[in-house]
C-alpha cells in the first residue's frame, strides 16, 4: 500500500475534498498555512479474514464486485 498525493486541481481532488468536508465540515475553515493536502491509498494487496482458516487474498476487482446482502444473526 502506498500513499499518493492527489493533484489539487483535478476532478479527483474536488470529489475527495467534497466527501471529506461532508464528514468533517470544520475542516473547511482550516487556515491555508496548514498546507493541507489530499492523498489516496494505492492498495496492492487485500486479504479477507472470515472467522477462521487464515486470511484469503482478494484482487481489487473481487473486492469492488462485492454486493451487500442481508446479514443474519444466529
mmJSON file of the N, C-alpha and C atoms, coordinates in Angstrom:
{"data_MODEL":{"atom_site":{
"group_PDB":["ATOM","ATOM","ATOM","ATOM","ATOM","ATOM","ATOM","ATOM","ATOM","ATOM","ATOM","ATOM","ATOM","ATOM","ATOM","ATOM","ATOM","ATOM","ATOM","ATOM","ATOM","ATOM","ATOM","ATOM","ATOM","ATOM","ATOM","ATOM","ATOM","ATOM","ATOM","ATOM","ATOM","ATOM","ATOM","ATOM","ATOM","ATOM","ATOM","ATOM","ATOM","ATOM","ATOM","ATOM","ATOM","ATOM","ATOM","ATOM","ATOM","ATOM","ATOM","ATOM","ATOM","ATOM","ATOM","ATOM","ATOM","ATOM","ATOM","ATOM","ATOM","ATOM","ATOM","ATOM","ATOM","ATOM","ATOM","ATOM","ATOM","ATOM","ATOM","ATOM","ATOM","ATOM","ATOM","ATOM","ATOM","ATOM","ATOM","ATOM","ATOM","ATOM","ATOM","ATOM","ATOM","ATOM","ATOM","ATOM","ATOM","ATOM","ATOM","ATOM","ATOM","ATOM","ATOM","ATOM","ATOM","ATOM","ATOM","ATOM","ATOM","ATOM","ATOM","ATOM","ATOM","ATOM","ATOM","ATOM","ATOM","ATOM","ATOM","ATOM","ATOM","ATOM","ATOM","ATOM","ATOM","ATOM","ATOM","ATOM","ATOM","ATOM","ATOM","ATOM","ATOM","ATOM","ATOM","ATOM","ATOM","ATOM","ATOM","ATOM","ATOM","ATOM","ATOM","ATOM","ATOM","ATOM","ATOM","ATOM","ATOM","ATOM","ATOM","ATOM","ATOM","ATOM","ATOM","ATOM","ATOM","ATOM","ATOM","ATOM","ATOM","ATOM","ATOM","ATOM","ATOM","ATOM","ATOM","ATOM","ATOM","ATOM","ATOM","ATOM","ATOM","ATOM","ATOM","ATOM","ATOM","ATOM","ATOM","ATOM","ATOM","ATOM","ATOM","ATOM","ATOM","ATOM","ATOM","ATOM","ATOM","ATOM","ATOM","ATOM","ATOM","ATOM","ATOM","ATOM","ATOM","ATOM","ATOM","ATOM","ATOM","ATOM","ATOM","ATOM","ATOM","ATOM","ATOM","ATOM","ATOM","ATOM","ATOM","ATOM","ATOM","ATOM","ATOM","ATOM","ATOM","ATOM","ATOM","ATOM","ATOM","ATOM","ATOM","ATOM","ATOM","ATOM","ATOM","ATOM","ATOM","ATOM"],
"id":[1,2,3,4,5,6,7,8,9,10,11,12,13,14,15,16,17,18,19,20,21,22,23,24,25,26,27,28,29,30,31,32,33,34,35,36,37,38,39,40,41,42,43,44,45,46,47,48,49,50,51,52,53,54,55,56,57,58,59,60,61,62,63,64,65,66,67,68,69,70,71,72,73,74,75,76,77,78,79,80,81,82,83,84,85,86,87,88,89,90,91,92,93,94,95,96,97,98,99,100,101,102,103,104,105,106,107,108,109,110,111,112,113,114,115,116,117,118,119,120,121,122,123,124,125,126,127,128,129,130,131,132,133,134,135,136,137,138,139,140,141,142,143,144,145,146,147,148,149,150,151,152,153,154,155,156,157,158,159,160,161,162,163,164,165,166,167,168,169,170,171,172,173,174,175,176,177,178,179,180,181,182,183,184,185,186,187,188,189,190,191,192,193,194,195,196,197,198,199,200,201,202,203,204,205,206,207,208,209,210,211,212,213,214,215,216,217,218,219,220,221,222],
"type_symbol":["N","C","C","N","C","C","N","C","C","N","C","C","N","C","C","N","C","C","N","C","C","N","C","C","N","C","C","N","C","C","N","C","C","N","C","C","N","C","C","N","C","C","N","C","C","N","C","C","N","C","C","N","C","C","N","C","C","N","C","C","N","C","C","N","C","C","N","C","C","N","C","C","N","C","C","N","C","C","N","C","C","N","C","C","N","C","C","N","C","C","N","C","C","N","C","C","N","C","C","N","C","C","N","C","C","N","C","C","N","C","C","N","C","C","N","C","C","N","C","C","N","C","C","N","C","C","N","C","C","N","C","C","N","C","C","N","C","C","N","C","C","N","C","C","N","C","C","N","C","C","N","C","C","N","C","C","N","C","C","N","C","C","N","C","C","N","C","C","N","C","C","N","C","C","N","C","C","N","C","C","N","C","C","N","C","C","N","C","C","N","C","C","N","C","C","N","C","C","N","C","C","N","C","C","N","C","C","N","C","C","N","C","C","N","C","C","N","C","C","N","C","C"],
"label_atom_id":["N","CA","C","N","CA","C","N","CA","C","N","CA","C","N","CA","C","N","CA","C","N","CA","C","N","CA","C","N","CA","C","N","CA","C","N","CA","C","N","CA","C","N","CA","C","N","CA","C","N","CA","C","N","CA","C","N","CA","C","N","CA","C","N","CA","C","N","CA","C","N","CA","C","N","CA","C","N","CA","C","N","CA","C","N","CA","C","N","CA","C","N","CA","C","N","CA","C","N","CA","C","N","CA","C","N","CA","C","N","CA","C","N","CA","C","N","CA","C","N","CA","C","N","CA","C","N","CA","C","N","CA","C","N","CA","C","N","CA","C","N","CA","C","N","CA","C","N","CA","C","N","CA","C","N","CA","C","N","CA","C","N","CA","C","N","CA","C","N","CA","C","N","CA","C","N","CA","C","N","CA","C","N","CA","C","N","CA","C","N","CA","C","N","CA","C","N","CA","C","N","CA","C","N","CA","C","N","CA","C","N","CA","C","N","CA","C","N","CA","C","N","CA","C","N","CA","C","N","CA","C","N","CA","C","N","CA","C","N","CA","C","N","CA","C","N","CA","C","N","CA","C","N","CA","C","N","CA","C"],
"label_alt_id":[null,null,null,null,null,null,null,null,null,null,null,null,null,null,null,null,null,null,null,null,null,null,null,null,null,null,null,null,null,null,null,null,null,null,null,null,null,null,null,null,null,null,null,null,null,null,null,null,null,null,null,null,null,null,null,null,null,null,null,null,null,null,null,null,null,null,null,null,null,null,null,null,null,null,null,null,null,null,null,null,null,null,null,null,null,null,null,null,null,null,null,null,null,null,null,null,null,null,null,null,null,null,null,null,null,null,null,null,null,null,null,null,null,null,null,null,null,null,null,null,null,null,null,null,null,null,null,null,null,null,null,null,null,null,null,null,null,null,null,null,null,null,null,null,null,null,null,null,null,null,null,null,null,null,null,null,null,null,null,null,null,null,null,null,null,null,null,null,null,null,null,null,null,null,null,null,null,null,null,null,null,null,null,null,null,null,null,null,null,null,null,null,null,null,null,null,null,null,null,null,null,null,null,null,null,null,null,null,null,null,null,null,null,null,null,null,null,null,null,null,null,null],
"label_comp_id":["UNK","UNK","UNK","UNK","UNK","UNK","UNK","UNK","UNK","UNK","UNK","UNK","UNK","UNK","UNK","UNK","UNK","UNK","UNK","UNK","UNK","UNK","UNK","UNK","UNK","UNK","UNK","UNK","UNK","UNK","UNK","UNK","UNK","UNK","UNK","UNK","UNK","UNK","UNK","UNK","UNK","UNK","UNK","UNK","UNK","UNK","UNK","UNK","UNK","UNK","UNK","UNK","UNK","UNK","UNK","UNK","UNK","UNK","UNK","UNK","UNK","UNK","UNK","UNK","UNK","UNK","UNK","UNK","UNK","UNK","UNK","UNK","UNK","UNK","UNK","UNK","UNK","UNK","UNK","UNK","UNK","UNK","UNK","UNK","UNK","UNK","UNK","UNK","UNK","UNK","UNK","UNK","UNK","UNK","UNK","UNK","UNK","UNK","UNK","UNK","UNK","UNK","UNK","UNK","UNK","UNK","UNK","UNK","UNK","UNK","UNK","UNK","UNK","UNK","UNK","UNK","UNK","UNK","UNK","UNK","UNK","UNK","UNK","UNK","UNK","UNK","UNK","UNK","UNK","UNK","UNK","UNK","UNK","UNK","UNK","UNK","UNK","UNK","UNK","UNK","UNK","UNK","UNK","UNK","UNK","UNK","UNK","UNK","UNK","UNK","UNK","UNK","UNK","UNK","UNK","UNK","UNK","UNK","UNK","UNK","UNK","UNK","UNK","UNK","UNK","UNK","UNK","UNK","UNK","UNK","UNK","UNK","UNK","UNK","UNK","UNK","UNK","UNK","UNK","UNK","UNK","UNK","UNK","UNK","UNK","UNK","UNK","UNK","UNK","UNK","UNK","UNK","UNK","UNK","UNK","UNK","UNK","UNK","UNK","UNK","UNK","UNK","UNK","UNK","UNK","UNK","UNK","UNK","UNK","UNK","UNK","UNK","UNK","UNK","UNK","UNK","UNK","UNK","UNK","UNK","UNK","UNK"],
"label_asym_id":["A","A","A","A","A","A","A","A","A","A","A","A","A","A","A","A","A","A","A","A","A","A","A","A","A","A","A","A","A","A","A","A","A","A","A","A","A","A","A","A","A","A","A","A","A","A","A","A","A","A","A","A","A","A","A","A","A","A","A","A","A","A","A","A","A","A","A","A","A","A","A","A","A","A","A","A","A","A","A","A","A","A","A","A","A","A","A","A","A","A","A","A","A","A","A","A","A","A","A","A","A","A","A","A","A","A","A","A","A","A","A","A","A","A","A","A","A","A","A","A","A","A","A","A","A","A","A","A","A","A","A","A","A","A","A","A","A","A","A","A","A","A","A","A","A","A","A","A","A","A","A","A","A","A","A","A","A","A","A","A","A","A","A","A","A","A","A","A","A","A","A","A","A","A","A","A","A","A","A","A","A","A","A","A","A","A","A","A","A","A","A","A","A","A","A","A","A","A","A","A","A","A","A","A","A","A","A","A","A","A","A","A","A","A","A","A","A","A","A","A","A","A"],
"label_entity_id":["1","1","1","1","1","1","1","1","1","1","1","1","1","1","1","1","1","1","1","1","1","1","1","1","1","1","1","1","1","1","1","1","1","1","1","1","1","1","1","1","1","1","1","1","1","1","1","1","1","1","1","1","1","1","1","1","1","1","1","1","1","1","1","1","1","1","1","1","1","1","1","1","1","1","1","1","1","1","1","1","1","1","1","1","1","1","1","1","1","1","1","1","1","1","1","1","1","1","1","1","1","1","1","1","1","1","1","1","1","1","1","1","1","1","1","1","1","1","1","1","1","1","1","1","1","1","1","1","1","1","1","1","1","1","1","1","1","1","1","1","1","1","1","1","1","1","1","1","1","1","1","1","1","1","1","1","1","1","1","1","1","1","1","1","1","1","1","1","1","1","1","1","1","1","1","1","1","1","1","1","1","1","1","1","1","1","1","1","1","1","1","1","1","1","1","1","1","1","1","1","1","1","1","1","1","1","1","1","1","1","1","1","1","1","1","1","1","1","1","1","1","1"],
"label_seq_id":[1,1,1,2,2,2,3,3,3,4,4,4,5,5,5,6,6,6,7,7,7,8,8,8,9,9,9,10,10,10,11,11,11,12,12,12,13,13,13,14,14,14,15,15,15,16,16,16,17,17,17,18,18,18,19,19,19,20,20,20,21,21,21,22,22,22,23,23,23,24,24,24,25,25,25,26,26,26,27,27,27,28,28,28,29,29,29,30,30,30,31,31,31,32,32,32,33,33,33,34,34,34,35,35,35,36,36,36,37,37,37,38,38,38,39,39,39,40,40,40,41,41,41,42,42,42,43,43,43,44,44,44,45,45,45,46,46,46,47,47,47,48,48,48,49,49,49,50,50,50,51,51,51,52,52,52,53,53,53,54,54,54,55,55,55,56,56,56,57,57,57,58,58,58,59,59,59,60,60,60,61,61,61,62,62,62,63,63,63,64,64,64,65,65,65,66,66,66,67,67,67,68,68,68,69,69,69,70,70,70,71,71,71,72,72,72,73,73,73,74,74,74],
"pdbx_PDB_ins_code":[null,null,null,null,null,null,null,null,null,null,null,null,null,null,null,null,null,null,null,null,null,null,null,null,null,null,null,null,null,null,null,null,null,null,null,null,null,null,null,null,null,null,null,null,null,null,null,null,null,null,null,null,null,null,null,null,null,null,null,null,null,null,null,null,null,null,null,null,null,null,null,null,null,null,null,null,null,null,null,null,null,null,null,null,null,null,null,null,null,null,null,null,null,null,null,null,null,null,null,null,null,null,null,null,null,null,null,null,null,null,null,null,null,null,null,null,null,null,null,null,null,null,null,null,null,null,null,null,null,null,null,null,null,null,null,null,null,null,null,null,null,null,null,null,null,null,null,null,null,null,null,null,null,null,null,null,null,null,null,null,null,null,null,null,null,null,null,null,null,null,null,null,null,null,null,null,null,null,null,null,null,null,null,null,null,null,null,null,null,null,null,null,null,null,null,null,null,null,null,null,null,null,null,null,null,null,null,null,null,null,null,null,null,null,null,null,null,null,null,null,null,null],
"Cartn_x":[0.846,0.0,0.892,0.517,1.251,0.274,0.763,0.004,0.452,-0.511,-0.189,-0.883,-0.116,-0.648,-1.583,-2.761,-3.74,-3.508,-3.506,-3.348,-4.491,-4.167,-5.171,-6.137,-5.772,-6.609,-7.378,-7.424,-8.087,-9.527,-10.294,-11.668,-11.645,-10.648,-10.496,-10.318,-9.531,-9.314,-10.599,-11.339,-12.605,-13.59,-13.68,-14.559,-14.137,-12.838,-12.325,-12.555,-12.308,-12.487,-13.963,-14.862,-16.294,-16.722,-16.219,-16.542,-15.973,-14.751,-14.103,-14.845,-15.188,-15.872,-17.305,-17.909,-19.243,-19.2,-18.115,-17.953,-17.338,-16.493,-15.755,-15.865,-17.048,-17.265,-16.356,-15.868,-14.976,-13.662,-13.29,-12.03,-12.058,-13.253,-13.353,-12.705,-12.757,-12.23,-10.779,-10.11,-8.704,-7.888,-6.92,-6.086,-5.294,-5.076,-4.317,-2.884,-2.333,-0.94,-0.789,-1.891,-1.786,-1.234,-1.274,-0.785,-1.422,-2.727,-3.49,-3.446,-3.194,-3.149,-3.984,-4.481,-5.281,-4.435,-4.462,-3.756,-4.766,-4.376,-5.205,-4.357,-5.027,-4.341,-4.251,-3.062,-2.864,-2.705,-3.812,-3.84,-3.331,-2.355,-1.75,-2.234,-2.558,-2.968,-4.166,-5.111,-6.276,-6.4,-6.784,-6.988,-8.287,-9.036,-10.289,-10.084,-10.424,-10.343,-11.771,-12.153,-13.525,-13.553,-13.486,-13.631,-12.455,-12.175,-11.055,-10.51,-9.345,-8.773,-7.73,-7.434,-6.412,-6.952,-6.19,-6.636,-6.598,-7.558,-7.636,-7.374,-6.483,-6.197,-7.369,-7.581,-8.59,-7.929,-8.388,-7.935,-8.801,-8.333,-9.191,-10.509,-10.465,-11.685,-12.692,-12.218,-13.108,-13.668,-12.842,-13.265,-14.366,-14.186,-15.154,-16.405,-16.36,-17.515,-18.526,-18.144,-18.977,-20.322,-21.372,-22.712,-23.194,-23.66,-24.128,-25.38,-25.387,-26.535,-27.02,-28.213,-28.77,-27.91,-27.612,-26.803,-27.736,-27.537,-28.359,-27.577,-28.249,-27.647,-28.157,-27.244,-27.646,-27.603],
"Cartn_y":[-1.169,0.0,1.234,2.192,3.451,4.616,5.721,6.966,7.752,8.239,9.039,10.388,11.439,12.795,13.022,13.575,13.869,15.293,15.477,16.8,17.698,18.807,19.71,20.285,20.293,20.899,19.858,18.626,17.554,17.356,16.677,16.309,15.364,14.504,13.558,14.294,15.36,16.146,16.84,17.364,18.031,17.04,15.854,14.815,14.429,14.196,13.789,14.868,16.112,17.217,17.378,17.245,17.324,16.205,15.001,13.871,14.09,14.59,14.846,15.911,17.011,18.105,17.736,16.806,16.345,15.634,14.92,14.211,15.093,16.03,16.879,18.345,18.955,20.318,21.368,21.149,22.121,22.287,21.291,21.365,22.449,22.846,23.911,25.196,25.424,26.658,26.585,25.482,25.379,26.438,27.052,28.073,27.489,28.302,27.87,27.474,28.098,27.793,26.415,25.683,24.295,23.406,23.93,23.189,21.8,21.755,20.519,19.963,18.66,18.001,16.727,16.33,15.113,14.012,12.868,11.69,10.576,9.632,8.447,7.216,6.127,4.864,4.095,3.666,2.785,1.384,0.654,-0.649,-1.719,-2.473,-3.516,-4.911,-5.107,-6.416,-6.279,-7.194,-7.26,-8.684,-8.796,-10.112,-10.109,-11.193,-11.342,-12.382,-12.019,-12.944,-13.293,-14.534,-14.973,-15.968,-15.445,-16.165,-17.095,-18.089,-18.991,-19.488,-20.11,-20.674,-19.788,-18.674,-17.792,-16.836,-15.797,-14.789,-15.332,-14.894,-15.274,-14.036,-14.149,-12.985,-12.66,-11.372,-10.881,-9.923,-9.926,-8.908,-7.665,-6.48,-5.295,-5.487,-6.178,-6.428,-7.236,-8.262,-9.064,-8.23,-7.405,-6.567,-5.591,-4.916,-3.915,-4.533,-5.824,-6.52,-6.874,-6.737,-7.1,-6.388,-7.131,-6.566,-6.863,-5.824,-6.003,-6.869,-7.833,-8.72,-8.646,-9.129,-9.135,-10.014,-9.527,-10.275,-10.931,-12.205,-12.946,-13.158,-13.004,-13.265,-14.615,-15.469,-16.812,-16.914],
"Cartn_z":[0.0,0.0,0.0,-0.788,-0.863,-0.78,-0.259,-0.291,-1.506,-2.28,-3.461,-3.347,-3.548,-3.498,-4.684,-4.411,-5.461,-5.953,-7.265,-7.868,-7.405,-6.743,-6.17,-7.195,-8.459,-9.497,-10.308,-9.813,-10.561,-10.09,-10.922,-10.577,-9.375,-9.331,-8.223,-6.892,-6.891,-5.673,-5.245,-6.198,-5.878,-5.251,-5.836,-5.296,-3.882,-3.685,-2.375,-1.329,-1.702,-0.762,-0.378,-1.33,-1.028,-0.081,-0.313,0.563,1.96,2.029,3.315,4.104,3.449,4.135,4.516,3.799,4.176,5.527,5.783,7.056,8.135,7.732,8.676,8.253,8.396,7.9,8.535,9.739,10.377,9.614,8.838,8.099,7.027,6.583,5.573,6.069,7.369,7.94,8.37,8.097,8.485,7.747,8.42,7.767,6.59,5.579,4.391,4.752,5.814,6.17,6.831,6.978,7.435,6.32,5.091,3.919,3.814,4.023,3.951,2.53,2.401,1.097,1.137,-0.008,-0.114,-0.744,-0.095,-0.584,-0.825,-1.646,-1.837,-1.555,-1.219,-0.982,-2.289,-2.623,-3.769,-3.182,-3.135,-2.47,-3.421,-2.948,-3.764,-3.369,-2.092,-1.597,-0.668,-0.816,0.06,0.579,1.838,2.424,3.208,3.106,3.828,4.915,6.136,7.256,7.646,7.396,7.63,8.786,9.967,11.221,11.509,10.69,10.935,9.605,9.65,8.44,7.779,8.387,7.844,6.797,6.499,5.528,4.1,3.309,1.891,1.039,0.052,-0.794,-1.72,-1.952,-2.885,-3.856,-5.088,-6.033,-5.82,-6.214,-6.12,-6.881,-8.018,-8.796,-7.977,-7.276,-6.435,-5.288,-4.693,-3.569,-3.99,-5.098,-5.542,-6.165,-6.469,-7.018,-5.921,-4.67,-3.525,-3.562,-3.26,-3.123,-1.712,-1.041,0.328,0.337,1.233,1.378,2.818,3.026,4.376,5.278,6.456,7.41,8.419,8.623,9.575,10.861,11.977,13.277,13.763,14.158,14.608,16.097],
"occupancy":[1.0,1.0,1.0,1.0,1.0,1.0,1.0,1.0,1.0,1.0,1.0,1.0,1.0,1.0,1.0,1.0,1.0,1.0,1.0,1.0,1.0,1.0,1.0,1.0,1.0,1.0,1.0,1.0,1.0,1.0,1.0,1.0,1.0,1.0,1.0,1.0,1.0,1.0,1.0,1.0,1.0,1.0,1.0,1.0,1.0,1.0,1.0,1.0,1.0,1.0,1.0,1.0,1.0,1.0,1.0,1.0,1.0,1.0,1.0,1.0,1.0,1.0,1.0,1.0,1.0,1.0,1.0,1.0,1.0,1.0,1.0,1.0,1.0,1.0,1.0,1.0,1.0,1.0,1.0,1.0,1.0,1.0,1.0,1.0,1.0,1.0,1.0,1.0,1.0,1.0,1.0,1.0,1.0,1.0,1.0,1.0,1.0,1.0,1.0,1.0,1.0,1.0,1.0,1.0,1.0,1.0,1.0,1.0,1.0,1.0,1.0,1.0,1.0,1.0,1.0,1.0,1.0,1.0,1.0,1.0,1.0,1.0,1.0,1.0,1.0,1.0,1.0,1.0,1.0,1.0,1.0,1.0,1.0,1.0,1.0,1.0,1.0,1.0,1.0,1.0,1.0,1.0,1.0,1.0,1.0,1.0,1.0,1.0,1.0,1.0,1.0,1.0,1.0,1.0,1.0,1.0,1.0,1.0,1.0,1.0,1.0,1.0,1.0,1.0,1.0,1.0,1.0,1.0,1.0,1.0,1.0,1.0,1.0,1.0,1.0,1.0,1.0,1.0,1.0,1.0,1.0,1.0,1.0,1.0,1.0,1.0,1.0,1.0,1.0,1.0,1.0,1.0,1.0,1.0,1.0,1.0,1.0,1.0,1.0,1.0,1.0,1.0,1.0,1.0,1.0,1.0,1.0,1.0,1.0,1.0,1.0,1.0,1.0,1.0,1.0,1.0,1.0,1.0,1.0,1.0,1.0,1.0],
"B_iso_or_equiv":[0.0,0.0,0.0,0.0,0.0,0.0,0.0,0.0,0.0,0.0,0.0,0.0,0.0,0.0,0.0,0.0,0.0,0.0,0.0,0.0,0.0,0.0,0.0,0.0,0.0,0.0,0.0,0.0,0.0,0.0,0.0,0.0,0.0,0.0,0.0,0.0,0.0,0.0,0.0,0.0,0.0,0.0,0.0,0.0,0.0,0.0,0.0,0.0,0.0,0.0,0.0,0.0,0.0,0.0,0.0,0.0,0.0,0.0,0.0,0.0,0.0,0.0,0.0,0.0,0.0,0.0,0.0,0.0,0.0,0.0,0.0,0.0,0.0,0.0,0.0,0.0,0.0,0.0,0.0,0.0,0.0,0.0,0.0,0.0,0.0,0.0,0.0,0.0,0.0,0.0,0.0,0.0,0.0,0.0,0.0,0.0,0.0,0.0,0.0,0.0,0.0,0.0,0.0,0.0,0.0,0.0,0.0,0.0,0.0,0.0,0.0,0.0,0.0,0.0,0.0,0.0,0.0,0.0,0.0,0.0,0.0,0.0,0.0,0.0,0.0,0.0,0.0,0.0,0.0,0.0,0.0,0.0,0.0,0.0,0.0,0.0,0.0,0.0,0.0,0.0,0.0,0.0,0.0,0.0,0.0,0.0,0.0,0.0,0.0,0.0,0.0,0.0,0.0,0.0,0.0,0.0,0.0,0.0,0.0,0.0,0.0,0.0,0.0,0.0,0.0,0.0,0.0,0.0,0.0,0.0,0.0,0.0,0.0,0.0,0.0,0.0,0.0,0.0,0.0,0.0,0.0,0.0,0.0,0.0,0.0,0.0,0.0,0.0,0.0,0.0,0.0,0.0,0.0,0.0,0.0,0.0,0.0,0.0,0.0,0.0,0.0,0.0,0.0,0.0,0.0,0.0,0.0,0.0,0.0,0.0,0.0,0.0,0.0,0.0,0.0,0.0,0.0,0.0,0.0,0.0,0.0,0.0],
"pdbx_formal_charge":[null,null,null,null,null,null,null,null,null,null,null,null,null,null,null,null,null,null,null,null,null,null,null,null,null,null,null,null,null,null,null,null,null,null,null,null,null,null,null,null,null,null,null,null,null,null,null,null,null,null,null,null,null,null,null,null,null,null,null,null,null,null,null,null,null,null,null,null,null,null,null,null,null,null,null,null,null,null,null,null,null,null,null,null,null,null,null,null,null,null,null,null,null,null,null,null,null,null,null,null,null,null,null,null,null,null,null,null,null,null,null,null,null,null,null,null,null,null,null,null,null,null,null,null,null,null,null,null,null,null,null,null,null,null,null,null,null,null,null,null,null,null,null,null,null,null,null,null,null,null,null,null,null,null,null,null,null,null,null,null,null,null,null,null,null,null,null,null,null,null,null,null,null,null,null,null,null,null,null,null,null,null,null,null,null,null,null,null,null,null,null,null,null,null,null,null,null,null,null,null,null,null,null,null,null,null,null,null,null,null,null,null,null,null,null,null,null,null,null,null,null,null],
"auth_seq_id":[1,1,1,2,2,2,3,3,3,4,4,4,5,5,5,6,6,6,7,7,7,8,8,8,9,9,9,10,10,10,11,11,11,12,12,12,13,13,13,14,14,14,15,15,15,16,16,16,17,17,17,18,18,18,19,19,19,20,20,20,21,21,21,22,22,22,23,23,23,24,24,24,25,25,25,26,26,26,27,27,27,28,28,28,29,29,29,30,30,30,31,31,31,32,32,32,33,33,33,34,34,34,35,35,35,36,36,36,37,37,37,38,38,38,39,39,39,40,40,40,41,41,41,42,42,42,43,43,43,44,44,44,45,45,45,46,46,46,47,47,47,48,48,48,49,49,49,50,50,50,51,51,51,52,52,52,53,53,53,54,54,54,55,55,55,56,56,56,57,57,57,58,58,58,59,59,59,60,60,60,61,61,61,62,62,62,63,63,63,64,64,64,65,65,65,66,66,66,67,67,67,68,68,68,69,69,69,70,70,70,71,71,71,72,72,72,73,73,73,74,74,74],
"auth_comp_id":["UNK","UNK","UNK","UNK","UNK","UNK","UNK","UNK","UNK","UNK","UNK","UNK","UNK","UNK","UNK","UNK","UNK","UNK","UNK","UNK","UNK","UNK","UNK","UNK","UNK","UNK","UNK","UNK","UNK","UNK","UNK","UNK","UNK","UNK","UNK","UNK","UNK","UNK","UNK","UNK","UNK","UNK","UNK","UNK","UNK","UNK","UNK","UNK","UNK","UNK","UNK","UNK","UNK","UNK","UNK","UNK","UNK","UNK","UNK","UNK","UNK","UNK","UNK","UNK","UNK","UNK","UNK","UNK","UNK","UNK","UNK","UNK","UNK","UNK","UNK","UNK","UNK","UNK","UNK","UNK","UNK","UNK","UNK","UNK","UNK","UNK","UNK","UNK","UNK","UNK","UNK","UNK","UNK","UNK","UNK","UNK","UNK","UNK","UNK","UNK","UNK","UNK","UNK","UNK","UNK","UNK","UNK","UNK","UNK","UNK","UNK","UNK","UNK","UNK","UNK","UNK","UNK","UNK","UNK","UNK","UNK","UNK","UNK","UNK","UNK","UNK","UNK","UNK","UNK","UNK","UNK","UNK","UNK","UNK","UNK","UNK","UNK","UNK","UNK","UNK","UNK","UNK","UNK","UNK","UNK","UNK","UNK","UNK","UNK","UNK","UNK","UNK","UNK","UNK","UNK","UNK","UNK","UNK","UNK","UNK","UNK","UNK","UNK","UNK","UNK","UNK","UNK","UNK","UNK","UNK","UNK","UNK","UNK","UNK","UNK","UNK","UNK","UNK","UNK","UNK","UNK","UNK","UNK","UNK","UNK","UNK","UNK","UNK","UNK","UNK","UNK","UNK","UNK","UNK","UNK","UNK","UNK","UNK","UNK","UNK","UNK","UNK","UNK","UNK","UNK","UNK","UNK","UNK","UNK","UNK","UNK","UNK","UNK","UNK","UNK","UNK","UNK","UNK","UNK","UNK","UNK","UNK"],
"auth_asym_id":["A","A","A","A","A","A","A","A","A","A","A","A","A","A","A","A","A","A","A","A","A","A","A","A","A","A","A","A","A","A","A","A","A","A","A","A","A","A","A","A","A","A","A","A","A","A","A","A","A","A","A","A","A","A","A","A","A","A","A","A","A","A","A","A","A","A","A","A","A","A","A","A","A","A","A","A","A","A","A","A","A","A","A","A","A","A","A","A","A","A","A","A","A","A","A","A","A","A","A","A","A","A","A","A","A","A","A","A","A","A","A","A","A","A","A","A","A","A","A","A","A","A","A","A","A","A","A","A","A","A","A","A","A","A","A","A","A","A","A","A","A","A","A","A","A","A","A","A","A","A","A","A","A","A","A","A","A","A","A","A","A","A","A","A","A","A","A","A","A","A","A","A","A","A","A","A","A","A","A","A","A","A","A","A","A","A","A","A","A","A","A","A","A","A","A","A","A","A","A","A","A","A","A","A","A","A","A","A","A","A","A","A","A","A","A","A","A","A","A","A","A","A"],
"auth_atom_id":["N","CA","C","N","CA","C","N","CA","C","N","CA","C","N","CA","C","N","CA","C","N","CA","C","N","CA","C","N","CA","C","N","CA","C","N","CA","C","N","CA","C","N","CA","C","N","CA","C","N","CA","C","N","CA","C","N","CA","C","N","CA","C","N","CA","C","N","CA","C","N","CA","C","N","CA","C","N","CA","C","N","CA","C","N","CA","C","N","CA","C","N","CA","C","N","CA","C","N","CA","C","N","CA","C","N","CA","C","N","CA","C","N","CA","C","N","CA","C","N","CA","C","N","CA","C","N","CA","C","N","CA","C","N","CA","C","N","CA","C","N","CA","C","N","CA","C","N","CA","C","N","CA","C","N","CA","C","N","CA","C","N","CA","C","N","CA","C","N","CA","C","N","CA","C","N","CA","C","N","CA","C","N","CA","C","N","CA","C","N","CA","C","N","CA","C","N","CA","C","N","CA","C","N","CA","C","N","CA","C","N","CA","C","N","CA","C","N","CA","C","N","CA","C","N","CA","C","N","CA","C","N","CA","C","N","CA","C","N","CA","C","N","CA","C","N","CA","C","N","CA","C","N","CA","C","N","CA","C"],
"pdbx_PDB_model_num":[1,1,1,1,1,1,1,1,1,1,1,1,1,1,1,1,1,1,1,1,1,1,1,1,1,1,1,1,1,1,1,1,1,1,1,1,1,1,1,1,1,1,1,1,1,1,1,1,1,1,1,1,1,1,1,1,1,1,1,1,1,1,1,1,1,1,1,1,1,1,1,1,1,1,1,1,1,1,1,1,1,1,1,1,1,1,1,1,1,1,1,1,1,1,1,1,1,1,1,1,1,1,1,1,1,1,1,1,1,1,1,1,1,1,1,1,1,1,1,1,1,1,1,1,1,1,1,1,1,1,1,1,1,1,1,1,1,1,1,1,1,1,1,1,1,1,1,1,1,1,1,1,1,1,1,1,1,1,1,1,1,1,1,1,1,1,1,1,1,1,1,1,1,1,1,1,1,1,1,1,1,1,1,1,1,1,1,1,1,1,1,1,1,1,1,1,1,1,1,1,1,1,1,1,1,1,1,1,1,1,1,1,1,1,1,1,1,1,1,1,1,1]
}}}
